[in-house]
Amino acid sequence: QVKAQLEEKENCKFDVFKAMSFKSQVVAGTNYFIKVHVGDDRFIHLRVFRSLPHENKPLSLAAYQANKAEHDELTYF
């Protein structure tokens, strides 16, 4: 659901976009930290925010870290 948001920020299209692992953090909603394979040996870490159900808002790409490797640990950022 946030692929288009990332493609807009990175100004490129990703042919591969596969979530490999994730962690979550409960705040006033939920932050999801997701390691995404975007082709070749390239990975991007995403922080996706899901608001509380009663707010009825779509998922949003809060932040991301590009140029990651498969072995890079997924941590809070």
PDB file of N, CA, C and O in Angstrom:
ATOM      1  N   GLN A   1       0.811  -1.207   0.000  1.00  0.00           N
ATOM      2  CA  GLN A   1       0.000   0.000   0.000  1.00  0.00           C
ATOM      3  C   GLN A   1       0.850   1.266   0.000  1.00  0.00           C
ATOM      4  O   GLN A   1       0.342   2.336  -0.335  1.00  0.00           O
ATOM      5  N   VAL A   2       2.121   1.179   0.363  1.00  0.00           N
ATOM      6  CA  VAL A   2       2.969   2.385   0.395  1.00  0.00           C
ATOM      7  C   VAL A   2       3.994   2.393  -0.740  1.00  0.00           C
ATOM      8  O   VAL A   2       4.836   3.288  -0.801  1.00  0.00           O
ATOM      9  N   LYS A   3       3.934   1.419  -1.628  1.00  0.00           N
ATOM     10  CA  LYS A   3       4.900   1.348  -2.735  1.00  0.00           C
ATOM     11  C   LYS A   3       4.878   2.631  -3.560  1.00  0.00           C
ATOM     12  O   LYS A   3       5.937   3.179  -3.866  1.00  0.00           O
ATOM     13  N   ALA A   4       3.701   3.119  -3.924  1.00  0.00           N
ATOM     14  CA  ALA A   4       3.598   4.335  -4.740  1.00  0.00           C
ATOM     15  C   ALA A   4       4.192   5.542  -4.018  1.00  0.00           C
ATOM     16  O   ALA A   4       4.819   6.396  -4.646  1.00  0.00           O
ATOM     17  N   GLN A   5       3.998   5.616  -2.698  1.00  0.00           N
ATOM     18  CA  GLN A   5       4.570   6.729  -1.928  1.00  0.00           C
ATOM     19  C   GLN A   5       6.095   6.688  -1.982  1.00  0.00           C
ATOM     20  O   GLN A   5       6.737   7.727  -2.135  1.00  0.00           O
ATOM     21  N   LEU A   6       6.679   5.494  -1.857  1.00  0.00           N
ATOM     22  CA  LEU A   6       8.135   5.355  -1.917  1.00  0.00           C
ATOM     23  C   LEU A   6       8.649   5.658  -3.314  1.00  0.00           C
ATOM     24  O   LEU A   6       9.660   6.344  -3.462  1.00  0.00           O
ATOM     25  N   GLU A   7       7.972   5.160  -4.338  1.00  0.00           N
ATOM     26  CA  GLU A   7       8.403   5.413  -5.715  1.00  0.00           C
ATOM     27  C   GLU A   7       8.397   6.909  -6.018  1.00  0.00           C
ATOM     28  O   GLU A   7       9.269   7.404  -6.732  1.00  0.00           O
ATOM     29  N   GLU A   8       7.424   7.620  -5.483  1.00  0.00           N
ATOM     30  CA  GLU A   8       7.366   9.069  -5.690  1.00  0.00           C
ATOM     31  C   GLU A   8       8.551   9.757  -5.002  1.00  0.00           C
ATOM     32  O   GLU A   8       9.177  10.642  -5.586  1.00  0.00           O
ATOM     33  N   LYS A   9       8.858   9.359  -3.778  1.00  0.00           N
ATOM     34  CA  LYS A   9       9.971   9.974  -3.039  1.00  0.00           C
ATOM     35  C   LYS A   9      11.323   9.648  -3.667  1.00  0.00           C
ATOM     36  O   LYS A   9      12.216  10.496  -3.696  1.00  0.00           O
ATOM     37  N   GLU A  10      11.479   8.412  -4.173  1.00  0.00           N
ATOM     38  CA  GLU A  10      12.740   7.976  -4.768  1.00  0.00           C
ATOM     39  C   GLU A  10      12.820   8.329  -6.257  1.00  0.00           C
ATOM     40  O   GLU A  10      13.883   8.227  -6.869  1.00  0.00           O
ATOM     41  N   ASN A  11      11.687   8.745  -6.833  1.00  0.00           N
ATOM     42  CA  ASN A  11      11.602   9.095  -8.247  1.00  0.00           C
ATOM     43  C   ASN A  11      12.051   7.941  -9.146  1.00  0.00           C
ATOM     44  O   ASN A  11      12.814   8.137 -10.092  1.00  0.00           O
ATOM     45  N   CYS A  12      11.566   6.734  -8.834  1.00  0.00           N
ATOM     46  CA  CYS A  12      11.834   5.569  -9.670  1.00  0.00           C
ATOM     47  C   CYS A  12      10.769   4.510  -9.408  1.00  0.00           C
ATOM     48  O   CYS A  12      10.057   4.555  -8.404  1.00  0.00           O
ATOM     49  N   LYS A  13      10.677   3.557 -10.335  1.00  0.00           N
ATOM     50  CA  LYS A  13       9.734   2.448 -10.202  1.00  0.00           C
ATOM     51  C   LYS A  13      10.495   1.207  -9.761  1.00  0.00           C
ATOM     52  O   LYS A  13      11.612   0.961 -10.215  1.00  0.00           O
ATOM     53  N   PHE A  14       9.891   0.434  -8.882  1.00  0.00           N
ATOM     54  CA  PHE A  14      10.500  -0.810  -8.406  1.00  0.00           C
ATOM     55  C   PHE A  14       9.764  -1.994  -9.024  1.00  0.00           C
ATOM     56  O   PHE A  14       8.574  -2.191  -8.778  1.00  0.00           O
ATOM     57  N   ASP A  15      10.484  -2.788  -9.833  1.00  0.00           N
ATOM     58  CA  ASP A  15       9.883  -3.985 -10.420  1.00  0.00           C
ATOM     59  C   ASP A  15       9.689  -5.053  -9.355  1.00  0.00           C
ATOM     60  O   ASP A  15       8.731  -5.825  -9.397  1.00  0.00           O
ATOM     61  N   VAL A  16      10.612  -5.086  -8.398  1.00  0.00           N
ATOM     62  CA  VAL A  16      10.528  -6.022  -7.274  1.00  0.00           C
ATOM     63  C   VAL A  16      10.200  -5.199  -6.035  1.00  0.00           C
ATOM     64  O   VAL A  16      10.804  -4.149  -5.813  1.00  0.00           O
ATOM     65  N   PHE A  17       9.259  -5.658  -5.235  1.00  0.00           N
ATOM     66  CA  PHE A  17       8.890  -4.952  -4.003  1.00  0.00           C
ATOM     67  C   PHE A  17       8.316  -5.995  -3.049  1.00  0.00           C
ATOM     68  O   PHE A  17       7.101  -6.160  -2.946  1.00  0.00           O
ATOM     69  N   LYS A  18       9.219  -6.702  -2.348  1.00  0.00           N
ATOM     70  CA  LYS A  18       8.799  -7.831  -1.519  1.00  0.00           C
ATOM     71  C   LYS A  18       9.230  -7.613  -0.070  1.00  0.00           C
ATOM     72  O   LYS A  18      10.417  -7.453   0.214  1.00  0.00           O
ATOM     73  N   ALA A  19       8.267  -7.609   0.834  1.00  0.00           N
ATOM     74  CA  ALA A  19       8.568  -7.488   2.264  1.00  0.00           C
ATOM     75  C   ALA A  19       9.257  -8.765   2.729  1.00  0.00           C
ATOM     76  O   ALA A  19       8.766  -9.870   2.498  1.00  0.00           O
ATOM     77  N   MET A  20      10.404  -8.597   3.387  1.00  0.00           N
ATOM     78  CA  MET A  20      11.179  -9.743   3.856  1.00  0.00           C
ATOM     79  C   MET A  20      10.990  -9.990   5.350  1.00  0.00           C
ATOM     80  O   MET A  20      10.969 -11.138   5.795  1.00  0.00           O
ATOM     81  N   SER A  21      10.853  -8.916   6.123  1.00  0.00           N
ATOM     82  CA  SER A  21      10.643  -9.039   7.565  1.00  0.00           C
ATOM     83  C   SER A  21      10.063  -7.729   8.075  1.00  0.00           C
ATOM     84  O   SER A  21      10.108  -6.703   7.396  1.00  0.00           O
ATOM     85  N   PHE A  22       9.517  -7.784   9.286  1.00  0.00           N
ATOM     86  CA  PHE A  22       8.979  -6.554   9.863  1.00  0.00           C
ATOM     87  C   PHE A  22       8.990  -6.630  11.382  1.00  0.00           C
ATOM     88  O   PHE A  22       9.077  -7.705  11.974  1.00  0.00           O
ATOM     89  N   LYS A  23       8.899  -5.465  11.986  1.00  0.00           N
ATOM     90  CA  LYS A  23       8.713  -5.316  13.426  1.00  0.00           C
ATOM     91  C   LYS A  23       7.633  -4.264  13.600  1.00  0.00           C
ATOM     92  O   LYS A  23       7.386  -3.468  12.694  1.00  0.00           O
ATOM     93  N   SER A  24       6.991  -4.253  14.754  1.00  0.00           N
ATOM     94  CA  SER A  24       5.977  -3.235  14.994  1.00  0.00           C
ATOM     95  C   SER A  24       6.211  -2.560  16.335  1.00  0.00           C
ATOM     96  O   SER A  24       6.842  -3.120  17.232  1.00  0.00           O
ATOM     97  N   GLN A  25       5.695  -1.357  16.452  1.00  0.00           N
ATOM     98  CA  GLN A  25       5.809  -0.563  17.670  1.00  0.00           C
ATOM     99  C   GLN A  25       4.469   0.135  17.871  1.00  0.00           C
ATOM    100  O   GLN A  25       4.007   0.866  16.995  1.00  0.00           O
ATOM    101  N   VAL A  26       3.854  -0.090  19.014  1.00  0.00           N
ATOM    102  CA  VAL A  26       2.579   0.553  19.306  1.00  0.00           C
ATOM    103  C   VAL A  26       2.835   1.953  19.847  1.00  0.00           C
ATOM    104  O   VAL A  26       3.560   2.137  20.825  1.00  0.00           O
ATOM    105  N   VAL A  27       2.227   2.928  19.193  1.00  0.00           N
ATOM    106  CA  VAL A  27       2.278   4.331  19.622  1.00  0.00           C
ATOM    107  C   VAL A  27       0.824   4.783  19.632  1.00  0.00           C
ATOM    108  O   VAL A  27      -0.042   3.994  20.011  1.00  0.00           O
ATOM    109  N   ALA A  28       0.520   5.990  19.241  1.00  0.00           N
ATOM    110  CA  ALA A  28      -0.885   6.396  19.077  1.00  0.00           C
ATOM    111  C   ALA A  28      -1.301   5.923  17.693  1.00  0.00           C
ATOM    112  O   ALA A  28      -1.606   6.724  16.810  1.00  0.00           O
ATOM    113  N   GLY A  29      -1.309   4.625  17.526  1.00  0.00           N
ATOM    114  CA  GLY A  29      -1.437   3.920  16.263  1.00  0.00           C
ATOM    115  C   GLY A  29      -0.338   2.870  16.275  1.00  0.00           C
ATOM    116  O   GLY A  29       0.069   2.423  17.347  1.00  0.00           O
ATOM    117  N   THR A  30       0.147   2.472  15.119  1.00  0.00           N
ATOM    118  CA  THR A  30       1.217   1.485  15.058  1.00  0.00           C
ATOM    119  C   THR A  30       2.247   1.879  14.008  1.00  0.00           C
ATOM    120  O   THR A  30       1.897   2.226  12.880  1.00  0.00           O
ATOM    121  N   ASN A  31       3.524   1.824  14.390  1.00  0.00           N
ATOM    122  CA  ASN A  31       4.616   1.966  13.438  1.00  0.00           C
ATOM    123  C   ASN A  31       5.036   0.567  13.020  1.00  0.00           C
ATOM    124  O   ASN A  31       5.234  -0.305  13.866  1.00  0.00           O
ATOM    125  N   TYR A  32       5.172   0.353  11.729  1.00  0.00           N
ATOM    126  CA  TYR A  32       5.701  -0.900  11.209  1.00  0.00           C
ATOM    127  C   TYR A  32       7.042  -0.604  10.559  1.00  0.00           C
ATOM    128  O   TYR A  32       7.148   0.298   9.729  1.00  0.00           O
ATOM    129  N   PHE A  33       8.054  -1.353  10.931  1.00  0.00           N
ATOM    130  CA  PHE A  33       9.378  -1.250  10.336  1.00  0.00           C
ATOM    131  C   PHE A  33       9.514  -2.468   9.424  1.00  0.00           C
ATOM    132  O   PHE A  33       9.466  -3.608   9.885  1.00  0.00           O
ATOM    133  N   ILE A  34       9.681  -2.216   8.141  1.00  0.00           N
ATOM    134  CA  ILE A  34       9.615  -3.286   7.147  1.00  0.00           C
ATOM    135  C   ILE A  34      10.879  -3.284   6.293  1.00  0.00           C
ATOM    136  O   ILE A  34      11.266  -2.251   5.745  1.00  0.00           O
ATOM    137  N   LYS A  35      11.518  -4.449   6.183  1.00  0.00           N
ATOM    138  CA  LYS A  35      12.655  -4.610   5.269  1.00  0.00           C
ATOM    139  C   LYS A  35      12.092  -5.096   3.941  1.00  0.00           C
ATOM    140  O   LYS A  35      11.458  -6.148   3.871  1.00  0.00           O
ATOM    141  N   VAL A  36      12.332  -4.310   2.882  1.00  0.00           N
ATOM    142  CA  VAL A  36      11.771  -4.611   1.568  1.00  0.00           C
ATOM    143  C   VAL A  36      12.884  -4.860   0.569  1.00  0.00           C
ATOM    144  O   VAL A  36      13.809  -4.057   0.443  1.00  0.00           O
ATOM    145  N   HIS A  37      12.791  -5.983  -0.146  1.00  0.00           N
ATOM    146  CA  HIS A  37      13.716  -6.277  -1.241  1.00  0.00           C
ATOM    147  C   HIS A  37      13.198  -5.554  -2.475  1.00  0.00           C
ATOM    148  O   HIS A  37      12.040  -5.730  -2.856  1.00  0.00           O
ATOM    149  N   VAL A  38      14.053  -4.734  -3.111  1.00  0.00           N
ATOM    150  CA  VAL A  38      13.627  -3.953  -4.272  1.00  0.00           C
ATOM    151  C   VAL A  38      14.404  -4.337  -5.536  1.00  0.00           C
ATOM    152  O   VAL A  38      14.447  -3.568  -6.497  1.00  0.00           O
ATOM    153  N   GLY A  39      15.006  -5.505  -5.534  1.00  0.00           N
ATOM    154  CA  GLY A  39      15.697  -5.993  -6.718  1.00  0.00           C
ATOM    155  C   GLY A  39      17.193  -6.111  -6.499  1.00  0.00           C
ATOM    156  O   GLY A  39      17.776  -5.400  -5.680  1.00  0.00           O
ATOM    157  N   ASP A  40      17.809  -7.026  -7.249  1.00  0.00           N
ATOM    158  CA  ASP A  40      19.242  -7.301  -7.141  1.00  0.00           C
ATOM    159  C   ASP A  40      19.615  -7.524  -5.672  1.00  0.00           C
ATOM    160  O   ASP A  40      18.984  -8.326  -4.983  1.00  0.00           O
ATOM    161  N   ASP A  41      20.634  -6.818  -5.200  1.00  0.00           N
ATOM    162  CA  ASP A  41      21.032  -6.922  -3.786  1.00  0.00           C
ATOM    163  C   ASP A  41      20.597  -5.691  -3.017  1.00  0.00           C
ATOM    164  O   ASP A  41      21.220  -5.332  -2.017  1.00  0.00           O
ATOM    165  N   ARG A  42      19.536  -5.040  -3.469  1.00  0.00           N
ATOM    166  CA  ARG A  42      19.106  -3.777  -2.857  1.00  0.00           C
ATOM    167  C   ARG A  42      17.915  -3.994  -1.930  1.00  0.00           C
ATOM    168  O   ARG A  42      16.965  -4.711  -2.244  1.00  0.00           O
ATOM    169  N   PHE A  43      18.012  -3.346  -0.783  1.00  0.00           N
ATOM    170  CA  PHE A  43      16.950  -3.401   0.213  1.00  0.00           C
ATOM    171  C   PHE A  43      16.687  -1.995   0.709  1.00  0.00           C
ATOM    172  O   PHE A  43      17.580  -1.148   0.717  1.00  0.00           O
ATOM    173  N   ILE A  44      15.459  -1.754   1.123  1.00  0.00           N
ATOM    174  CA  ILE A  44      15.073  -0.475   1.714  1.00  0.00           C
ATOM    175  C   ILE A  44      14.321  -0.785   2.999  1.00  0.00           C
ATOM    176  O   ILE A  44      13.499  -1.701   3.036  1.00  0.00           O
ATOM    177  N   HIS A  45      14.597  -0.027   4.046  1.00  0.00           N
ATOM    178  CA  HIS A  45      13.852  -0.155   5.297  1.00  0.00           C
ATOM    179  C   HIS A  45      12.789   0.933   5.325  1.00  0.00           C
ATOM    180  O   HIS A  45      13.083   2.107   5.100  1.00  0.00           O
ATOM    181  N   LEU A  46      11.560   0.540   5.600  1.00  0.00           N
ATOM    182  CA  LEU A  46      10.437   1.476   5.642  1.00  0.00           C
ATOM    183  C   LEU A  46       9.920   1.607   7.055  1.00  0.00           C
ATOM    184  O   LEU A  46       9.953   0.648   7.826  1.00  0.00           O
ATOM    185  N   ARG A  47       9.438   2.800   7.402  1.00  0.00           N
ATOM    186  CA  ARG A  47       8.642   2.980   8.612  1.00  0.00           C
ATOM    187  C   ARG A  47       7.274   3.424   8.138  1.00  0.00           C
ATOM    188  O   ARG A  47       7.104   4.519   7.603  1.00  0.00           O
ATOM    189  N   VAL A  48       6.302   2.550   8.345  1.00  0.00           N
ATOM    190  CA  VAL A  48       4.936   2.793   7.891  1.00  0.00           C
ATOM    191  C   VAL A  48       4.060   3.003   9.111  1.00  0.00           C
ATOM    192  O   VAL A  48       4.115   2.228  10.065  1.00  0.00           O
ATOM    193  N   PHE A  49       3.250   4.056   9.079  1.00  0.00           N
ATOM    194  CA  PHE A  49       2.380   4.366  10.210  1.00  0.00           C
ATOM    195  C   PHE A  49       0.935   4.014   9.895  1.00  0.00           C
ATOM    196  O   PHE A  49       0.392   4.416   8.866  1.00  0.00           O
ATOM    197  N   ARG A  50       0.324   3.256  10.796  1.00  0.00           N
ATOM    198  CA  ARG A  50      -1.114   2.963  10.705  1.00  0.00           C
ATOM    199  C   ARG A  50      -1.787   3.670  11.875  1.00  0.00           C
ATOM    200  O   ARG A  50      -1.486   3.403  13.039  1.00  0.00           O
ATOM    201  N   SER A  51      -2.698   4.571  11.546  1.00  0.00           N
ATOM    202  CA  SER A  51      -3.396   5.322  12.587  1.00  0.00           C
ATOM    203  C   SER A  51      -4.394   4.422  13.314  1.00  0.00           C
ATOM    204  O   SER A  51      -4.635   3.285  12.908  1.00  0.00           O
ATOM    205  N   LEU A  52      -4.959   4.940  14.376  1.00  0.00           N
ATOM    206  CA  LEU A  52      -5.970   4.196  15.124  1.00  0.00           C
ATOM    207  C   LEU A  52      -7.198   3.985  14.247  1.00  0.00           C
ATOM    208  O   LEU A  52      -7.507   4.829  13.406  1.00  0.00           O
ATOM    209  N   PRO A  53      -7.901   2.871  14.432  1.00  0.00           N
ATOM    210  CA  PRO A  53      -9.033   2.536  13.551  1.00  0.00           C
ATOM    211  C   PRO A  53     -10.090   3.634  13.428  1.00  0.00           C
ATOM    212  O   PRO A  53     -10.616   3.855  12.337  1.00  0.00           O
ATOM    213  N   HIS A  54     -10.410   4.318  14.512  1.00  0.00           N
ATOM    214  CA  HIS A  54     -11.470   5.327  14.452  1.00  0.00           C
ATOM    215  C   HIS A  54     -11.076   6.569  13.648  1.00  0.00           C
ATOM    216  O   HIS A  54     -11.941   7.363  13.277  1.00  0.00           O
ATOM    217  N   GLU A  55      -9.768   6.745  13.373  1.00  0.00           N
ATOM    218  CA  GLU A  55      -9.321   7.896  12.582  1.00  0.00           C
ATOM    219  C   GLU A  55      -9.534   7.673  11.087  1.00  0.00           C
ATOM    220  O   GLU A  55      -9.573   8.627  10.310  1.00  0.00           O
ATOM    221  N   ASN A  56      -9.672   6.393  10.685  1.00  0.00           N
ATOM    222  CA  ASN A  56      -9.993   6.039   9.312  1.00  0.00           C
ATOM    223  C   ASN A  56      -9.055   6.695   8.292  1.00  0.00           C
ATOM    224  O   ASN A  56      -9.515   7.263   7.301  1.00  0.00           O
ATOM    225  N   LYS A  57      -7.745   6.617   8.532  1.00  0.00           N
ATOM    226  CA  LYS A  57      -6.751   7.185   7.622  1.00  0.00           C
ATOM    227  C   LYS A  57      -5.991   6.055   6.932  1.00  0.00           C
ATOM    228  O   LYS A  57      -5.848   4.974   7.503  1.00  0.00           O
ATOM    229  N   PRO A  58      -5.502   6.287   5.710  1.00  0.00           N
ATOM    230  CA  PRO A  58      -4.731   5.247   5.023  1.00  0.00           C
ATOM    231  C   PRO A  58      -3.339   5.094   5.644  1.00  0.00           C
ATOM    232  O   PRO A  58      -2.882   5.949   6.403  1.00  0.00           O
ATOM    233  N   LEU A  59      -2.684   3.996   5.304  1.00  0.00           N
ATOM    234  CA  LEU A  59      -1.299   3.798   5.734  1.00  0.00           C
ATOM    235  C   LEU A  59      -0.437   4.910   5.149  1.00  0.00           C
ATOM    236  O   LEU A  59      -0.674   5.364   4.030  1.00  0.00           O
ATOM    237  N   SER A  60       0.559   5.342   5.907  1.00  0.00           N
ATOM    238  CA  SER A  60       1.435   6.386   5.386  1.00  0.00           C
ATOM    239  C   SER A  60       2.897   5.990   5.573  1.00  0.00           C
ATOM    240  O   SER A  60       3.276   5.403   6.586  1.00  0.00           O
ATOM    241  N   LEU A  61       3.696   6.323   4.580  1.00  0.00           N
ATOM    242  CA  LEU A  61       5.128   6.108   4.645  1.00  0.00           C
ATOM    243  C   LEU A  61       5.714   7.247   5.458  1.00  0.00           C
ATOM    244  O   LEU A  61       5.818   8.374   4.973  1.00  0.00           O
ATOM    245  N   ALA A  62       6.100   6.955   6.706  1.00  0.00           N
ATOM    246  CA  ALA A  62       6.598   7.996   7.609  1.00  0.00           C
ATOM    247  C   ALA A  62       8.060   8.318   7.342  1.00  0.00           C
ATOM    248  O   ALA A  62       8.466   9.477   7.423  1.00  0.00           O
ATOM    249  N   ALA A  63       8.859   7.290   7.022  1.00  0.00           N
ATOM    250  CA  ALA A  63      10.287   7.485   6.759  1.00  0.00           C
ATOM    251  C   ALA A  63      10.818   6.229   6.088  1.00  0.00           C
ATOM    252  O   ALA A  63      10.178   5.178   6.101  1.00  0.00           O
ATOM    253  N   TYR A  64      12.000   6.361   5.504  1.00  0.00           N
ATOM    254  CA  TYR A  64      12.643   5.189   4.927  1.00  0.00           C
ATOM    255  C   TYR A  64      14.144   5.388   4.893  1.00  0.00           C
ATOM    256  O   TYR A  64      14.646   6.509   4.972  1.00  0.00           O
ATOM    257  N   GLN A  65      14.854   4.264   4.774  1.00  0.00           N
ATOM    258  CA  GLN A  65      16.309   4.266   4.659  1.00  0.00           C
ATOM    259  C   GLN A  65      16.672   3.429   3.439  1.00  0.00           C
ATOM    260  O   GLN A  65      16.383   2.233   3.389  1.00  0.00           O
ATOM    261  N   ALA A  66      17.310   4.066   2.452  1.00  0.00           N
ATOM    262  CA  ALA A  66      17.700   3.374   1.224  1.00  0.00           C
ATOM    263  C   ALA A  66      19.104   2.797   1.383  1.00  0.00           C
ATOM    264  O   ALA A  66      19.751   2.973   2.416  1.00  0.00           O
ATOM    265  N   ASN A  67      19.554   2.114   0.354  1.00  0.00           N
ATOM    266  CA  ASN A  67      20.913   1.552   0.296  1.00  0.00           C
ATOM    267  C   ASN A  67      21.216   0.608   1.460  1.00  0.00           C
ATOM    268  O   ASN A  67      22.293   0.662   2.054  1.00  0.00           O
ATOM    269  N   LYS A  68      20.270  -0.237   1.768  1.00  0.00           N
ATOM    270  CA  LYS A  68      20.460  -1.242   2.811  1.00  0.00           C
ATOM    271  C   LYS A  68      20.825  -2.574   2.177  1.00  0.00           C
ATOM    272  O   LYS A  68      20.552  -2.805   0.999  1.00  0.00           O
ATOM    273  N   ALA A  69      21.442  -3.448   2.959  1.00  0.00           N
ATOM    274  CA  ALA A  69      21.793  -4.794   2.507  1.00  0.00           C
ATOM    275  C   ALA A  69      20.920  -5.809   3.238  1.00  0.00           C
ATOM    276  O   ALA A  69      20.302  -5.497   4.256  1.00  0.00           O
ATOM    277  N   GLU A  70      20.878  -7.016   2.710  1.00  0.00           N
ATOM    278  CA  GLU A  70      20.032  -8.055   3.298  1.00  0.00           C
ATOM    279  C   GLU A  70      20.389  -8.319   4.753  1.00  0.00           C
ATOM    280  O   GLU A  70      19.501  -8.597   5.559  1.00  0.00           O
ATOM    281  N   HIS A  71      21.657  -8.241   5.106  1.00  0.00           N
ATOM    282  CA  HIS A  71      22.091  -8.548   6.473  1.00  0.00           C
ATOM    283  C   HIS A  71      21.930  -7.365   7.440  1.00  0.00           C
ATOM    284  O   HIS A  71      22.121  -7.539   8.644  1.00  0.00           O
ATOM    285  N   ASP A  72      21.586  -6.174   6.946  1.00  0.00           N
ATOM    286  CA  ASP A  72      21.407  -5.022   7.842  1.00  0.00           C
ATOM    287  C   ASP A  72      20.228  -5.251   8.775  1.00  0.00           C
ATOM    288  O   ASP A  72      19.142  -5.636   8.342  1.00  0.00           O
ATOM    289  N   GLU A  73      20.457  -5.011  10.060  1.00  0.00           N
ATOM    290  CA  GLU A  73      19.405  -5.213  11.058  1.00  0.00           C
ATOM    291  C   GLU A  73      18.310  -4.176  10.923  1.00  0.00           C
ATOM    292  O   GLU A  73      18.577  -2.996  10.696  1.00  0.00           O
ATOM    293  N   LEU A  74      17.089  -4.624  11.064  1.00  0.00           N
ATOM    294  CA  LEU A  74      15.937  -3.742  11.017  1.00  0.00           C
ATOM    295  C   LEU A  74      15.755  -3.138  12.411  1.00  0.00           C
ATOM    296  O   LEU A  74      15.423  -3.850  13.359  1.00  0.00           O
ATOM    297  N   THR A  75      15.971  -1.832  12.535  1.00  0.00           N
ATOM    298  CA  THR A  75      15.906  -1.161  13.835  1.00  0.00           C
ATOM    299  C   THR A  75      15.005   0.060  13.749  1.00  0.00           C
ATOM    300  O   THR A  75      14.633   0.499  12.660  1.00  0.00           O
ATOM    301  N   TYR A  76      14.660   0.604  14.911  1.00  0.00           N
ATOM    302  CA  TYR A  76      13.868   1.824  14.964  1.00  0.00           C
ATOM    303  C   TYR A  76      14.638   2.975  14.327  1.00  0.00           C
ATOM    304  O   TYR A  76      15.838   3.126  14.559  1.00  0.00           O
ATOM    305  N   PHE A  77      13.957   3.776  13.534  1.00  0.00           N
ATOM    306  CA  PHE A  77      14.554   4.988  12.982  1.00  0.00           C
ATOM    307  C   PHE A  77      13.492   6.038  12.799  1.00  0.00           C
ATOM    308  O   PHE A  77      13.788   7.142  12.343  1.00  0.00           O
TER     309      PHE A  77
END
